Amino acid sequence: MKNIFAVMGLGTFGSKLALELSQAGHSVVAIDRSKTIVNDIKDKVAEAVIADVTNPDTVREIDVQKFDTVILGMSSHFEDLILALTLVKQEGAKKIIAKANTDLQKRILLRLGADEVIQPEQAVAERLSKRLSMSNISDMFAFKGSTIAEVKVPASLSGKSIRELDVRQKYNISILLIKKPGKEVENIWNPDIILEEGDELTIIGEEKSIIKVFQK
């Protein structure tokens, strides 16, 4: 479904997010006080506006109520972020997502009325730490309440069929794809496929179950 987003603050995070949302088919209004930054992105989004979102008159003119979500990305200037959040909240923004750099900033922004606060650097660090700490799990990310992971079959599971392992019933883990050495990635249609150590699987399930089964 196509949504209408306002991305306020076009630093590295805001610019990348605006472009990704636009490429995904959404309508994006990108807003920043820098003429140079706005000119760089104007041909890649629905609309790009040079504006200071810490100015009450400017925020009023933007009409934030027309957006499904307002995203505030100016976390390097926390005072500006607080002021912008207060103004868009006062003008009736439907949903506000703000970017924070620290846990303290996150708590303050939530208390001031942000619907959601993200810490991209922290999320990336946590994800990398997990990946580096788990030899059989090469990648892992949240997906609609579950976790999708790229894993390698450990020695403890080698030589057994998917049917025999029955990880769906035992651990609520579904195996979606398999890649055996030297072969192409395949969908899992046959539960009698024998898994061998080093086979690469794409799976979905609960994070703690995935770690329990495959980090051996």
N, CA and C atoms as a LAMMPS dump frame, in Angstrom:
ITEM: TIMESTEP
0
ITEM: NUMBER OF ATOMS
648
ITEM: BOX BOUNDS ff ff ff
-5.0000000000000000e+02 5.0000000000000000e+02
-5.0000000000000000e+02 5.0000000000000000e+02
-5.0000000000000000e+02 5.0000000000000000e+02
ITEM: ATOMS id mol type element x y z
1 1 1 N 0.831 -1.189 0
2 1 2 C 0 0 0
3 1 3 C 0.875 1.251 0
4 2 1 N 0.546 2.207 -0.825
5 2 2 C 1.319 3.439 -0.923
6 2 3 C 0.971 4.365 0.233
7 3 1 N 1.999 4.833 0.936
8 3 2 C 1.823 5.758 2.047
9 3 3 C 2.49 7.089 1.728
10 4 1 N 2.139 8.094 2.505
11 4 2 C 2.716 9.426 2.334
12 4 3 C 3.582 9.721 3.549
13 5 1 N 4.867 9.956 3.311
14 5 2 C 5.821 10.199 4.383
15 5 3 C 6.418 11.59 4.263
16 6 1 N 6.698 12.191 5.411
17 6 2 C 7.527 13.386 5.465
18 6 3 C 8.8 13.005 6.196
19 7 1 N 9.93 13.217 5.568
20 7 2 C 11.221 12.968 6.212
21 7 3 C 11.86 14.317 6.469
22 8 1 N 11.985 14.667 7.737
23 8 2 C 12.512 15.968 8.133
24 8 3 C 13.921 15.799 8.692
25 9 1 N 14.876 16.403 8.019
26 9 2 C 16.273 16.232 8.397
27 9 3 C 16.927 15.232 7.477
28 10 1 N 17.732 15.742 6.537
29 10 2 C 18.266 14.884 5.479
30 10 3 C 19.773 14.668 5.635
31 11 1 N 20.154 14.204 6.813
32 11 2 C 21.528 13.745 6.994
33 11 3 C 21.692 12.398 6.318
34 12 1 N 22.702 11.653 6.705
35 12 2 C 22.941 10.345 6.087
36 12 3 C 21.734 9.424 6.249
37 13 1 N 21.205 9.366 7.461
38 13 2 C 20.058 8.503 7.735
39 13 3 C 18.807 8.98 7.01
40 14 1 N 18.467 10.273 7.169
41 14 2 C 17.242 10.799 6.577
42 14 3 C 17.23 10.701 5.061
43 15 1 N 18.346 11.023 4.433
44 15 2 C 18.432 10.959 2.97
45 15 3 C 18.267 9.528 2.465
46 16 1 N 18.967 8.606 3.113
47 16 2 C 18.878 7.196 2.708
48 16 3 C 17.465 6.67 2.88
49 17 1 N 16.839 7.008 4
50 17 2 C 15.477 6.546 4.256
51 17 3 C 14.5 7.124 3.237
52 18 1 N 14.632 8.415 2.942
53 18 2 C 13.749 9.047 1.962
54 18 3 C 13.871 8.36 0.593
55 19 1 N 15.085 8.069 0.19
56 19 2 C 15.305 7.411 -1.103
57 19 3 C 14.733 5.994 -1.113
58 20 1 N 14.963 5.25 -0.035
59 20 2 C 14.464 3.87 0.034
60 20 3 C 12.94 3.836 0.012
61 21 1 N 12.314 4.734 0.751
62 21 2 C 10.852 4.782 0.762
63 21 3 C 10.307 5.154 -0.608
64 22 1 N 10.971 6.1 -1.258
65 22 2 C 10.539 6.516 -2.589
66 22 3 C 10.683 5.375 -3.589
67 23 1 N 11.802 4.665 -3.524
68 23 2 C 12.032 3.545 -4.439
69 23 3 C 11.06 2.403 -4.179
70 24 1 N 10.541 2.331 -2.955
71 24 2 C 9.556 1.295 -2.617
72 24 3 C 8.148 1.667 -3.077
73 25 1 N 8.01 2.837 -3.686
74 25 2 C 6.726 3.227 -4.254
75 25 3 C 5.901 4.167 -3.412
76 26 1 N 6.443 4.645 -2.31
77 26 2 C 5.717 5.571 -1.452
78 26 3 C 5.924 7.014 -1.906
79 27 1 N 5.035 7.874 -1.482
80 27 2 C 5.159 9.303 -1.755
81 27 3 C 5.934 9.939 -0.608
82 28 1 N 7.067 10.563 -0.928
83 28 2 C 7.957 11.1 0.105
84 28 3 C 8.18 12.588 -0.116
85 29 1 N 7.952 13.355 0.943
86 29 2 C 8.322 14.768 0.95
87 29 3 C 9.552 14.884 1.842
88 30 1 N 10.674 15.265 1.245
89 30 2 C 11.941 15.381 1.957
90 30 3 C 12.168 16.844 2.327
91 31 1 N 12.491 17.091 3.589
92 31 2 C 12.567 18.464 4.084
93 31 3 C 13.875 18.688 4.829
94 32 1 N 14.562 19.77 4.485
95 32 2 C 15.796 20.13 5.176
96 32 3 C 16.036 21.626 4.978
97 33 1 N 16.771 22.231 5.878
98 33 2 C 17.055 23.663 5.759
99 33 3 C 18.194 23.952 4.783
100 34 1 N 18.923 22.894 4.379
101 34 2 C 20.055 23.066 3.462
102 34 3 C 19.597 23.009 2.005
103 35 1 N 19.829 24.074 1.282
104 35 2 C 19.466 24.127 -0.129
105 35 3 C 20.231 23.084 -0.932
106 36 1 N 21.502 22.897 -0.607
107 36 2 C 22.33 21.934 -1.335
108 36 3 C 21.788 20.517 -1.189
109 37 1 N 21.459 20.142 0.038
110 37 2 C 20.952 18.788 0.296
111 37 3 C 19.613 18.576 -0.402
112 38 1 N 18.748 19.564 -0.318
113 38 2 C 17.428 19.456 -0.954
114 38 3 C 17.571 19.338 -2.469
115 39 1 N 18.462 20.124 -3.059
116 39 2 C 18.674 20.055 -4.515
117 39 3 C 19.209 18.694 -4.943
118 40 1 N 20.006 18.066 -4.078
119 40 2 C 20.58 16.76 -4.416
120 40 3 C 19.521 15.657 -4.463
121 41 1 N 18.436 15.825 -3.715
122 41 2 C 17.456 14.742 -3.597
123 41 3 C 16.153 15.035 -4.332
124 42 1 N 15.969 16.248 -4.789
125 42 2 C 14.658 16.676 -5.298
126 42 3 C 14.137 15.863 -6.471
127 43 1 N 15.03 15.313 -7.296
128 43 2 C 14.588 14.544 -8.457
129 43 3 C 14.334 13.071 -8.127
130 44 1 N 14.538 12.708 -6.876
131 44 2 C 14.433 11.303 -6.495
132 44 3 C 13.272 11.023 -5.546
133 45 1 N 12.556 12.078 -5.163
134 45 2 C 11.4 11.925 -4.27
135 45 3 C 10.229 12.711 -4.847
136 46 1 N 9.052 12.536 -4.267
137 46 2 C 7.869 13.236 -4.789
138 46 3 C 8.017 14.748 -4.685
139 47 1 N 8.594 15.202 -3.57
140 47 2 C 8.773 16.636 -3.362
141 47 3 C 9.911 16.86 -2.374
142 48 1 N 10.689 17.892 -2.613
143 48 2 C 11.766 18.253 -1.697
144 48 3 C 11.607 19.727 -1.351
145 49 1 N 11.684 20.032 -0.066
146 49 2 C 11.365 21.373 0.417
147 49 3 C 12.505 21.914 1.272
148 50 1 N 12.902 23.146 0.994
149 50 2 C 13.863 23.842 1.854
150 50 3 C 13.056 24.513 2.962
151 51 1 N 13.227 24.051 4.182
152 51 2 C 12.423 24.585 5.284
153 51 3 C 13.092 24.289 6.612
154 52 1 N 12.814 25.167 7.567
155 52 2 C 13.309 25.008 8.935
156 52 3 C 12.146 24.515 9.794
157 53 1 N 12.182 23.232 10.154
158 53 2 C 11.052 22.641 10.872
159 53 3 C 11.075 22.949 12.369
160 54 1 N 11.978 23.843 12.78
161 54 2 C 11.921 24.349 14.151
162 54 3 C 11.161 25.672 14.206
163 55 1 N 10.661 26.101 13.049
164 55 2 C 9.888 27.337 12.96
165 55 3 C 8.395 27.005 12.977
166 56 1 N 7.649 27.506 13.951
167 56 2 C 6.211 27.163 14.056
168 56 3 C 5.415 27.501 12.8
169 57 1 N 5.687 28.643 12.186
170 57 2 C 4.949 29.032 10.979
171 57 3 C 5.235 28.07 9.826
172 58 1 N 6.485 27.638 9.731
173 58 2 C 6.863 26.7 8.671
174 58 3 C 6.156 25.362 8.841
175 59 1 N 6.153 24.853 10.045
176 59 2 C 5.5 23.564 10.313
177 59 3 C 4.005 23.661 10.038
178 60 1 N 3.421 24.778 10.37
179 60 2 C 1.993 24.99 10.116
180 60 3 C 1.709 24.969 8.612
181 61 1 N 2.599 25.589 7.831
182 61 2 C 2.418 25.634 6.378
183 61 3 C 2.595 24.257 5.74
184 62 1 N 3.442 23.436 6.331
185 62 2 C 3.684 22.099 5.775
186 62 3 C 2.442 21.224 5.859
187 63 1 N 1.572 21.478 6.85
188 63 2 C 0.336 20.714 7.04
189 63 3 C 0.65 19.241 7.293
190 64 1 N 1.229 18.973 8.466
191 64 2 C 1.702 17.625 8.779
192 64 3 C 0.582 16.596 8.87
193 65 1 N -0.645 17.025 9.025
194 65 2 C -1.755 16.079 9.137
195 65 3 C -1.989 15.276 7.852
196 66 1 N -1.479 15.736 6.754
197 66 2 C -1.695 15.032 5.49
198 66 3 C -0.782 13.813 5.329
199 67 1 N 0.217 13.694 6.199
200 67 2 C 1.162 12.58 6.09
201 67 3 C 0.734 11.414 6.963
202 68 1 N 0.951 10.199 6.461
203 68 2 C 0.704 9.017 7.281
204 68 3 C 1.72 8.93 8.415
205 69 1 N 2.958 9.306 8.112
206 69 2 C 4.029 9.264 9.115
207 69 3 C 4.989 10.417 8.878
208 70 1 N 5.376 11.067 9.976
209 70 2 C 6.426 12.083 9.94
210 70 3 C 7.661 11.487 10.602
211 71 1 N 8.778 11.528 9.904
212 71 2 C 10.027 10.959 10.421
213 71 3 C 11.015 12.097 10.667
214 72 1 N 11.484 12.184 11.901
215 72 2 C 12.419 13.232 12.299
216 72 3 C 13.819 12.638 12.397
217 73 1 N 14.704 13.078 11.505
218 73 2 C 16.033 12.465 11.439
219 73 3 C 17.173 13.349 11.873
220 74 1 N 16.881 14.485 12.538
221 74 2 C 17.945 15.437 12.872
222 74 3 C 18.52 15.203 14.261
223 75 1 N 18.918 13.961 14.557
224 75 2 C 19.348 13.618 15.917
225 75 3 C 20.68 14.239 16.309
226 76 1 N 21.457 14.72 15.351
227 76 2 C 22.73 15.357 15.699
228 76 3 C 22.515 16.729 16.318
229 77 1 N 21.31 17.275 16.192
230 77 2 C 20.949 18.553 16.806
231 77 3 C 19.735 18.292 17.688
232 78 1 N 20.006 17.834 18.921
233 78 2 C 18.923 17.341 19.76
234 78 3 C 17.919 18.434 20.139
235 79 1 N 18.393 19.642 20.352
236 79 2 C 17.469 20.73 20.673
237 79 3 C 16.505 20.987 19.519
238 80 1 N 17.044 20.962 18.289
239 80 2 C 16.189 21.131 17.115
240 80 3 C 15.186 19.979 17.008
241 81 1 N 15.652 18.78 17.331
242 81 2 C 14.786 17.604 17.265
243 81 3 C 13.627 17.727 18.252
244 82 1 N 13.919 18.162 19.462
245 82 2 C 12.871 18.337 20.473
246 82 3 C 11.853 19.381 20.014
247 83 1 N 12.357 20.496 19.489
248 83 2 C 11.469 21.563 19.044
249 83 3 C 10.602 21.1 17.874
250 84 1 N 11.218 20.406 16.899
251 84 2 C 10.462 19.905 15.745
252 84 3 C 9.402 18.899 16.187
253 85 1 N 9.755 18.001 17.097
254 85 2 C 8.797 17.02 17.609
255 85 3 C 7.616 17.718 18.275
256 86 1 N 7.902 18.708 19.097
257 86 2 C 6.841 19.442 19.785
258 86 3 C 5.898 20.118 18.793
259 87 1 N 6.47 20.712 17.756
260 87 2 C 5.664 21.441 16.779
261 87 3 C 4.787 20.511 15.934
262 88 1 N 5.371 19.415 15.428
263 88 2 C 4.572 18.516 14.587
264 88 3 C 3.513 17.804 15.422
265 89 1 N 3.816 17.579 16.691
266 89 2 C 2.823 16.997 17.593
267 89 3 C 1.661 17.962 17.795
268 90 1 N 1.986 19.231 18.028
269 90 2 C 0.955 20.245 18.216
270 90 3 C 0.081 20.422 16.984
271 91 1 N 0.674 20.233 15.8
272 91 2 C -0.07 20.413 14.556
273 91 3 C -0.851 19.167 14.143
274 92 1 N -0.832 18.14 14.971
275 92 2 C -1.701 16.987 14.74
276 92 3 C -1.143 15.895 13.848
277 93 1 N 0.17 15.709 13.825
278 93 2 C 0.752 14.625 13.027
279 93 3 C 0.178 13.281 13.472
280 94 1 N -0.173 12.426 12.52
281 94 2 C -0.794 11.141 12.833
282 94 3 C 0.164 10.194 13.539
283 95 1 N 1.377 10.114 13.029
284 95 2 C 2.387 9.23 13.617
285 95 3 C 3.746 9.886 13.463
286 96 1 N 4.529 9.854 14.539
287 96 2 C 5.847 10.487 14.528
288 96 3 C 6.899 9.453 14.908
289 97 1 N 7.882 9.283 14.031
290 97 2 C 9.036 8.433 14.317
291 97 3 C 10.256 9.338 14.402
292 98 1 N 11.018 9.218 15.488
293 98 2 C 12.194 10.063 15.675
294 98 3 C 13.441 9.201 15.793
295 99 1 N 14.55 9.752 15.362
296 99 2 C 15.854 9.079 15.46
297 99 3 C 16.605 9.626 16.66
298 100 1 N 17.089 8.74 17.505
299 100 2 C 17.858 9.132 18.681
300 100 3 C 19.258 8.534 18.618
301 101 1 N 20.176 9.174 19.333
302 101 2 C 21.549 8.672 19.396
303 101 3 C 21.84 7.917 20.682
304 102 1 N 21.064 8.164 21.726
305 102 2 C 21.316 7.542 23.022
306 102 3 C 20.011 7.071 23.655
307 103 1 N 20.139 6.233 24.673
308 103 2 C 18.961 5.764 25.398
309 103 3 C 18.255 6.917 26.1
310 104 1 N 19.032 7.862 26.621
311 104 2 C 18.433 9.009 27.295
312 104 3 C 17.603 9.831 26.316
313 105 1 N 18.152 10.09 25.129
314 105 2 C 17.387 10.81 24.104
315 105 3 C 16.106 10.061 23.773
316 106 1 N 16.197 8.756 23.667
317 106 2 C 15.018 7.955 23.343
318 106 3 C 13.934 8.129 24.398
319 107 1 N 14.313 8.061 25.671
320 107 2 C 13.334 8.209 26.738
321 107 3 C 12.677 9.588 26.706
322 108 1 N 13.482 10.615 26.449
323 108 2 C 12.948 11.975 26.395
324 108 3 C 11.971 12.126 25.237
325 109 1 N 12.343 11.626 24.072
326 109 2 C 11.5 11.769 22.889
327 109 3 C 10.179 11.025 23.047
328 110 1 N 10.213 9.845 23.63
329 110 2 C 8.979 9.107 23.873
330 110 3 C 8.085 9.852 24.858
331 111 1 N 8.696 10.43 25.866
332 111 2 C 7.92 11.172 26.853
333 111 3 C 7.305 12.434 26.249
334 112 1 N 7.978 12.991 25.253
335 112 2 C 7.475 14.209 24.609
336 112 3 C 6.433 13.919 23.532
337 113 1 N 6.178 12.636 23.266
338 113 2 C 5.084 12.327 22.36
339 113 3 C 5.423 11.591 21.088
340 114 1 N 6.691 11.213 20.89
341 114 2 C 7.027 10.409 19.708
342 114 3 C 6.341 9.053 19.808
343 115 1 N 5.794 8.566 18.707
344 115 2 C 5.151 7.252 18.698
345 115 3 C 6.177 6.126 18.676
346 116 1 N 7.311 6.402 18.079
347 116 2 C 8.372 5.396 17.976
348 116 3 C 9.708 6.119 17.897
349 117 1 N 10.703 5.575 18.566
350 117 2 C 12.054 6.141 18.506
351 117 3 C 13.016 5.028 18.124
352 118 1 N 13.83 5.287 17.115
353 118 2 C 14.782 4.281 16.656
354 118 3 C 16.205 4.752 16.919
355 119 1 N 17.088 3.781 17.11
356 119 2 C 18.514 4.047 17.277
357 119 3 C 19.268 3.176 16.271
358 120 1 N 19.403 3.641 15.033
359 120 2 C 19.974 2.81 13.967
360 120 3 C 21.37 2.279 14.275
361 121 1 N 22.228 3.119 14.852
362 121 2 C 23.586 2.674 15.128
363 121 3 C 23.597 1.535 16.135
364 122 1 N 22.767 1.65 17.159
365 122 2 C 22.688 0.606 18.176
366 122 3 C 22.156 -0.681 17.579
367 123 1 N 21.128 -0.573 16.728
368 123 2 C 20.547 -1.763 16.111
369 123 3 C 21.565 -2.478 15.228
370 124 1 N 22.34 -1.706 14.463
371 124 2 C 23.366 -2.29 13.592
372 124 3 C 24.439 -2.969 14.43
373 125 1 N 24.857 -2.316 15.523
374 125 2 C 25.886 -2.886 16.382
375 125 3 C 25.422 -4.192 17.014
376 126 1 N 24.173 -4.227 17.479
377 126 2 C 23.64 -5.437 18.088
378 126 3 C 23.563 -6.578 17.081
379 127 1 N 23.127 -6.239 15.871
380 127 2 C 23.008 -7.264 14.829
381 127 3 C 24.382 -7.812 14.449
382 128 1 N 25.381 -6.926 14.327
383 128 2 C 26.73 -7.358 13.974
384 128 3 C 27.328 -8.193 15.088
385 129 1 N 27.098 -7.783 16.333
386 129 2 C 27.627 -8.534 17.471
387 129 3 C 27.082 -9.952 17.483
388 130 1 N 25.778 -10.085 17.236
389 130 2 C 25.173 -11.42 17.199
390 130 3 C 25.799 -12.256 16.088
391 131 1 N 25.952 -11.634 14.926
392 131 2 C 26.485 -12.388 13.78
393 131 3 C 27.919 -12.847 14.031
394 132 1 N 28.731 -11.975 14.63
395 132 2 C 30.124 -12.326 14.87
396 132 3 C 30.275 -13.343 15.991
397 133 1 N 29.278 -13.402 16.877
398 133 2 C 29.357 -14.29 18.035
399 133 3 C 28.808 -15.68 17.755
400 134 1 N 28.152 -15.888 16.615
401 134 2 C 27.49 -17.157 16.341
402 134 3 C 28.022 -17.73 15.037
403 135 1 N 28.879 -18.742 15.165
404 135 2 C 29.604 -19.241 13.999
405 135 3 C 28.708 -19.857 12.941
406 136 1 N 27.608 -20.482 13.335
407 136 2 C 26.736 -21.142 12.353
408 136 3 C 25.624 -20.24 11.838
409 137 1 N 25.495 -19.045 12.409
410 137 2 C 24.427 -18.134 12.018
411 137 3 C 25.068 -16.902 11.39
412 138 1 N 24.908 -16.761 10.06
413 138 2 C 25.608 -15.697 9.346
414 138 3 C 24.841 -14.392 9.31
415 139 1 N 23.522 -14.454 9.456
416 139 2 C 22.722 -13.224 9.485
417 139 3 C 21.391 -13.514 10.145
418 140 1 N 20.816 -12.468 10.745
419 140 2 C 19.572 -12.64 11.478
420 140 3 C 18.885 -11.292 11.579
421 141 1 N 17.578 -11.236 11.271
422 141 2 C 16.861 -9.977 11.411
423 141 3 C 15.393 -10.232 11.712
424 142 1 N 14.788 -9.26 12.4
425 142 2 C 13.387 -9.38 12.79
426 142 3 C 12.485 -9.217 11.58
427 143 1 N 11.38 -9.988 11.562
428 143 2 C 10.422 -9.915 10.451
429 143 3 C 9.041 -10.249 10.975
430 144 1 N 8.207 -9.209 11.127
431 144 2 C 6.798 -9.374 11.509
432 144 3 C 6.61 -10.284 12.72
433 145 1 N 7.347 -9.991 13.783
434 145 2 C 7.194 -10.749 15.015
435 145 3 C 8.019 -12.016 15.096
436 146 1 N 8.654 -12.395 14.005
437 146 2 C 9.522 -13.569 13.998
438 146 3 C 10.934 -13.134 13.624
439 147 1 N 11.811 -14.104 13.428
440 147 2 C 13.192 -13.821 13.024
441 147 3 C 13.535 -14.66 11.809
442 148 1 N 14.079 -14.024 10.794
443 148 2 C 14.601 -14.739 9.628
444 148 3 C 16.119 -14.816 9.777
445 149 1 N 16.673 -15.984 9.52
446 149 2 C 18.119 -16.159 9.697
447 149 3 C 18.71 -16.98 8.558
448 150 1 N 19.98 -16.693 8.283
449 150 2 C 20.79 -17.502 7.377
450 150 3 C 21.705 -18.347 8.259
451 151 1 N 21.615 -19.661 8.145
452 151 2 C 22.377 -20.537 9.033
453 151 3 C 23.093 -21.623 8.232
454 152 1 N 24.11 -22.197 8.865
455 152 2 C 24.754 -23.382 8.315
456 152 3 C 24.409 -24.574 9.188
457 153 1 N 24.215 -25.715 8.553
458 153 2 C 23.851 -26.925 9.28
459 153 3 C 25.034 -27.368 10.131
460 154 1 N 24.844 -27.476 11.457
461 154 2 C 25.934 -27.932 12.325
462 154 3 C 26.098 -29.445 12.256
463 155 1 N 27.211 -29.93 12.778
464 155 2 C 27.497 -31.371 12.737
465 155 3 C 26.417 -32.173 13.455
466 156 1 N 25.805 -31.581 14.486
467 156 2 C 24.798 -32.306 15.27
468 156 3 C 23.542 -32.635 14.474
469 157 1 N 23.305 -31.918 13.383
470 157 2 C 22.109 -32.162 12.564
471 157 3 C 22.441 -32.878 11.258
472 158 1 N 23.709 -33.056 10.985
473 158 2 C 24.146 -33.627 9.708
474 158 3 C 23.709 -35.079 9.557
475 159 1 N 23.313 -35.441 8.32
476 159 2 C 22.941 -36.813 8.022
477 159 3 C 21.492 -37.142 8.325
478 160 1 N 20.721 -36.127 8.741
479 160 2 C 19.32 -36.35 9.062
480 160 3 C 18.432 -35.588 8.079
481 161 1 N 17.263 -36.138 7.828
482 161 2 C 16.331 -35.476 6.914
483 161 3 C 15.562 -34.393 7.655
484 162 1 N 14.969 -33.486 6.879
485 162 2 C 14.146 -32.439 7.467
486 162 3 C 12.958 -33.058 8.199
487 163 1 N 12.409 -34.114 7.621
488 163 2 C 11.288 -34.81 8.266
489 163 3 C 11.716 -35.394 9.614
490 164 1 N 12.889 -35.985 9.633
491 164 2 C 13.39 -36.623 10.851
492 164 3 C 13.685 -35.589 11.938
493 165 1 N 14.245 -34.468 11.55
494 165 2 C 14.571 -33.432 12.527
495 165 3 C 13.307 -32.785 13.088
496 166 1 N 12.307 -32.602 12.225
497 166 2 C 10.993 -32.08 12.632
498 166 3 C 11.104 -30.787 13.453
499 167 1 N 11.921 -29.852 12.958
500 167 2 C 12.137 -28.616 13.721
501 167 3 C 10.891 -27.737 13.754
502 168 1 N 9.978 -27.936 12.804
503 168 2 C 8.75 -27.143 12.825
504 168 3 C 7.903 -27.477 14.054
505 169 1 N 7.728 -28.765 14.334
506 169 2 C 6.92 -29.181 15.475
507 169 3 C 7.652 -29.002 16.804
508 170 1 N 8.947 -29.306 16.798
509 170 2 C 9.709 -29.276 18.048
510 170 3 C 10.079 -27.858 18.479
511 171 1 N 10.395 -26.998 17.506
512 171 2 C 10.929 -25.674 17.85
513 171 3 C 10.199 -24.526 17.147
514 172 1 N 9.165 -24.848 16.362
515 172 2 C 8.422 -23.827 15.604
516 172 3 C 9.344 -23.054 14.658
517 173 1 N 10.248 -23.79 14.01
518 173 2 C 11.161 -23.215 13.022
519 173 3 C 10.815 -23.795 11.648
520 174 1 N 10.66 -22.933 10.669
521 174 2 C 10.395 -23.385 9.305
522 174 3 C 11.632 -23.158 8.436
523 175 1 N 12.003 -24.173 7.679
524 175 2 C 13.12 -24.062 6.741
525 175 3 C 12.547 -23.635 5.396
526 176 1 N 12.98 -22.481 4.91
527 176 2 C 12.421 -21.916 3.686
528 176 3 C 13.241 -22.276 2.449
529 177 1 N 14.562 -22.168 2.553
530 177 2 C 15.451 -22.373 1.409
531 177 3 C 16.666 -23.182 1.842
532 178 1 N 17.263 -23.865 0.873
533 178 2 C 18.491 -24.605 1.132
534 178 3 C 19.47 -24.387 -0.011
535 179 1 N 20.743 -24.278 0.33
536 179 2 C 21.79 -24.197 -0.682
537 179 3 C 22.895 -25.17 -0.303
538 180 1 N 23.035 -26.207 -1.114
539 180 2 C 24.104 -27.164 -0.905
540 180 3 C 25.345 -26.709 -1.676
541 181 1 N 26.526 -27.049 -1.194
542 181 2 C 27.767 -26.601 -1.854
543 181 3 C 27.773 -26.912 -3.344
544 182 1 N 28.07 -25.893 -4.142
545 182 2 C 28.164 -26.062 -5.589
546 182 3 C 26.842 -26.084 -6.314
547 183 1 N 25.73 -25.899 -5.586
548 183 2 C 24.412 -25.93 -6.218
549 183 3 C 23.683 -24.612 -5.995
550 184 1 N 22.59 -24.425 -6.73
551 184 2 C 21.79 -23.22 -6.611
552 184 3 C 20.878 -23.308 -5.384
553 185 1 N 20.413 -22.154 -4.958
554 185 2 C 19.453 -22.107 -3.855
555 185 3 C 18.144 -22.761 -4.299
556 186 1 N 17.562 -23.588 -3.435
557 186 2 C 16.326 -24.288 -3.769
558 186 3 C 15.266 -24.057 -2.697
559 187 1 N 14.003 -24.033 -3.099
560 187 2 C 12.906 -24.053 -2.147
561 187 3 C 12.81 -25.443 -1.522
562 188 1 N 12.309 -25.48 -0.308
563 188 2 C 12.146 -26.776 0.358
564 188 3 C 10.775 -27.349 0.018
565 189 1 N 10.756 -28.339 -0.857
566 189 2 C 9.513 -29.026 -1.203
567 189 3 C 9.489 -30.445 -0.633
568 190 1 N 10.66 -31.041 -0.537
569 190 2 C 10.754 -32.452 -0.148
570 190 3 C 11.29 -32.569 1.283
571 191 1 N 10.471 -32.983 2.243
572 191 2 C 10.922 -33.092 3.627
573 191 3 C 11.935 -34.209 3.861
574 192 1 N 12.158 -35.039 2.843
575 192 2 C 13.12 -36.136 2.986
576 192 3 C 14.524 -35.74 2.531
577 193 1 N 14.723 -34.47 2.199
578 193 2 C 16.066 -33.995 1.874
579 193 3 C 16.988 -34.212 3.074
580 194 1 N 18.157 -34.782 2.817
581 194 2 C 19.131 -35.021 3.876
582 194 3 C 20.019 -33.784 4.02
583 195 1 N 20.1 -33.303 5.236
584 195 2 C 20.958 -32.162 5.505
585 195 3 C 22.375 -32.635 5.819
586 196 1 N 23.346 -31.902 5.291
587 196 2 C 24.746 -32.215 5.548
588 196 3 C 25.415 -31.015 6.199
589 197 1 N 26.431 -31.292 6.988
590 197 2 C 27.14 -30.207 7.657
591 197 3 C 27.65 -29.187 6.635
592 198 1 N 27.361 -27.921 6.871
593 198 2 C 27.79 -26.871 5.956
594 198 3 C 26.736 -26.433 4.963
595 199 1 N 25.647 -27.216 4.815
596 199 2 C 24.535 -26.753 3.975
597 199 3 C 24.03 -25.42 4.52
598 200 1 N 23.661 -24.513 3.617
599 200 2 C 23.18 -23.197 4.037
600 200 3 C 21.655 -23.162 3.959
601 201 1 N 21.029 -22.754 5.05
602 201 2 C 19.578 -22.709 5.129
603 201 3 C 19.103 -21.291 5.408
604 202 1 N 17.946 -20.958 4.846
605 202 2 C 17.222 -19.748 5.24
606 202 3 C 16.012 -20.213 6.027
607 203 1 N 15.898 -19.728 7.269
608 203 2 C 14.858 -20.234 8.16
609 203 3 C 14.105 -19.07 8.8
610 204 1 N 12.933 -19.387 9.37
611 204 2 C 12.158 -18.391 10.092
612 204 3 C 11.617 -19.026 11.366
613 205 1 N 11.656 -18.265 12.447
614 205 2 C 11.172 -18.769 13.723
615 205 3 C 11.49 -17.792 14.834
616 206 1 N 11.445 -18.236 16.054
617 206 2 C 11.775 -17.407 17.209
618 206 3 C 13.29 -17.386 17.389
619 207 1 N 13.833 -16.206 17.674
620 207 2 C 15.29 -16.05 17.742
621 207 3 C 15.936 -17.04 18.703
622 208 1 N 15.388 -17.159 19.915
623 208 2 C 16.027 -18.036 20.9
624 208 3 C 15.986 -19.507 20.462
625 209 1 N 14.95 -19.897 19.72
626 209 2 C 14.877 -21.265 19.212
627 209 3 C 15.916 -21.498 18.121
628 210 1 N 16.069 -20.506 17.251
629 210 2 C 17.067 -20.614 16.176
630 210 3 C 18.456 -20.774 16.777
631 211 1 N 18.773 -19.976 17.783
632 211 2 C 20.086 -20.063 18.419
633 211 3 C 20.25 -21.418 19.101
634 212 1 N 19.218 -21.885 19.771
635 212 2 C 19.286 -23.176 20.464
636 212 3 C 19.57 -24.335 19.514
637 213 1 N 18.93 -24.319 18.348
638 213 2 C 19.045 -25.44 17.416
639 213 3 C 20.315 -25.379 16.579
640 214 1 N 20.664 -24.177 16.104
641 214 2 C 21.734 -24.109 15.104
642 214 3 C 23.069 -23.611 15.646
643 215 1 N 23.109 -23.019 16.832
644 215 2 C 24.377 -22.614 17.362
645 215 3 C 24.969 -23.734 18.215
646 216 1 N 25.381 -24.789 17.529
647 216 2 C 25.955 -25.965 18.208
648 216 3 C 27.291 -26.311 17.584
